[in-house]
């Protein structure tokens, strides 16, 4: 019987056992009880039942429950980054077949209001959801402020004028002060500039060593210096 393992086989075995040990260490770390944090608390019991679907009233109600859980996850350091999509194009009113998306393309602009009334209504409801999220974050005390004070929320849209999927005048809003690293209360109008400037600024605010960001025509090395404290 051959009892000698060749060099190539020894290398494969070593690689296998090393990978196995790394998995064991990761599992051991995940099973450890996290250190207690002052801001960390137990979420209140949820008495209401979620109603899944695309009726916007149900979506807003479910979203409010969801962001409450997210706020506690952040406060308890279970995660440090979250992504929330609030604004499904398939949202609709109760008993109505017309969706948010259909309105954006087919609704005419009201000459007196200067906007698409139903589209504006849906946008307002989505902003209501954003307000619920910010309220949840701001409702948790953390250190010398609130959870929101120590984080940065980027609220963005993927279009300017949805009727034509235009990329001009795209509103992007940040909330929070990132622990004092952001100057709040500013309105910066960057006519003709790529929205990548916002992404670059956010990365630099958090100390990511990146001097430029984006690709092709959206590549930029120009952050919003006035936003960074």
N, C-alpha and C positions, 0 to 999 in steps of 0.2 A: 504494500500500500504506500502511495506517495504521501509523505508527511511534510514535505517542504513546499511552502507557498512562494510562488515567483514574485518578483518585484512589482510587476504590473498588478497582480492580484492583491498584493499587500496594500498597494496604493488605493485600489478600489474599496477594500475592506476598511481602510482608515477613513476614507471619504464618507463611507456609509455610516460608520459608528460616530464620526464627528457630527454629521447632519442629524443623526438620531439624538445625540446628546444636546445639540442646540434646541431641538424641539422640546426635549424634556425640560430644559432650563426656561424656555418661553412659557410652557404650561405651568411650571412652578411659580413663575413670576405672576401670571394671571390669577393663580389661586390664592395669592397672598392678599390679606385684607389691607385695603388702602389706608394710608395715614389719615386720621381725623382732620377735617377741615371745618373751620368756624362757619363758613357759608353753607356747608352741606347739610341738607335736611331731608326729611321723608316727605314725599308729595302727599297732599291731601287725598283722601279716598274719592274716587270718581264714581258718583252715583248715577250719572246719566249714561245712556247707551248710545254708542256711535251708530250713525246711519250712513253706510257707504253709498257712494253714488256721485253724480255730477250736478245735482241741484245745488246751487251756490250757497244757500242757507245751511245745508248739511255740511258742505265743505268747510265753511267758516267755523261751524261748531266743532267739527273734528279737528280742524287746525288749531283751535284754541286749546283743546286738550293736549294735542301733540306738542305744542311749544312749551306748555307747562312742564312736560316730561323732559324736554330738551334743556330747559333752564336748570333743572335739578341735575341733569347729567353733566352740564358744564360746571355748575357750582361744586359738584362732588369730584371734579377732575376725572370723570370717566371718559371724557373726550374733550378736545380743545378746538375742534373744527366741525362745523355742521353746515349742511346745505339744505335749503328749504325751497321748494318750488310752489309758489302761490300764484296761480293764474292760469289754470288749465284752459286751453282754447275751447274745450268742450263744456264748460260751465253753462248752465241755463237757469232760467227762472222756473219755479214750479208750474207744471202743466203747460209749458211752452216748448215747442220743438226748435226754436231759434237759439243757437248757441253763441257764445262770446265770439268765436271765430267767424261765424257767418255774418254777424253784425259788423265786424271790423271791415269786411270786404264789400258788403252789400248795402249797409245803411248810408243814406245820404247825409251830408253835413247840413245841419240846421243853420240857415242863413242868419237868424237872429242870435243864436247861441255861439255860432262859429265853431261847432264841434259836432261829433256824432253822439246824440244824447244817450242811446243805449250802451254804446261802447264806454262812454264816460261813466255811466252808472256801474258797469262791471269793473272798471278800473278802480272806482272808489271803494267797491267792496273788497277788492284785492288789497288796497291800501289799509282797509279796516283790519284785514288779517295781519298785515305788517305791524300795525299799531298794537294788536294783541300780543304779538311776539315781543315787541320792545317793552311792553308793560310787564310781561312775565320776567324778562331779564332785569328790568329796573326794579322789580319788586323783591329782589333777593339782596340783602345787605352783604357786602363783602369788603372787609378792611375799612378804609376811610371813605368808602362810597358804596356803589351798588355793582352788581355783576356787569351791568351795561357800561358803567364807567370804565371798567377794566377790560373791555373787549371792543372790537370794531365790527359792525354789521354793514355789509355792502348790499344795498338794494339796487337791483339792476333790471333792465328790460332788454329784450333782444331786437327791438326795433324802435324807430322813431314814430313814423306814421304807418300804422299797421296795414292800412288799405293797400299800400304798395310795397310793403316790407322795406320801407326806406331805412337807411342807416344814418340819416341826418338828425340832429337834435335829439339824440338818445339820452334820456335822463338817468343819471346814476347818482345815488345818494348814499352817504355813509352816516351811521349813527354810532354814538359812543365815542370815548376819548382814548381808547387803547392804553389805559393807565397813564394818561398825560402826554402821550406821544403824538396826539392829533389836536390841531386847532379846530374847534367846532364853530358852528354858526357862520360858515362862509358859503357864499355862492360864487362858484368859479365858472365862467362861461368860456369854453375853449372852442370857438367857432372853427370848424374845419379840421380839428385835431382828431386823431384816433382815440378810441376809448381805452386803448392799451395803456395810455398814460395813467389811468386810474389804477389798473392792475399793478403797474410798476410802482406806483406810489404806495399802495397798500403793502406790497412786499418789502419795500424799503423801510416803511414804518415799523415793521416787525423784525427788522435787522437781517433780512435775507440778503446775502452778498450778491446782488444782481444789478448790473449797470444798464442793461437794456432788456426789453421784453417784447414779444410779438414776432410775427413773421411777415415777410414781404411788405406790403404797403402799411400793415398795422404794426410794424416794428418801430419801437421808440426808445430813446434813452433820456427822455425829458419827463421827469416826475413833476408833480405839483409841489414845489418847495414850500409855497405859502401854507399848505395844509399840514406840513410836518412841523411839530413843535420843537 
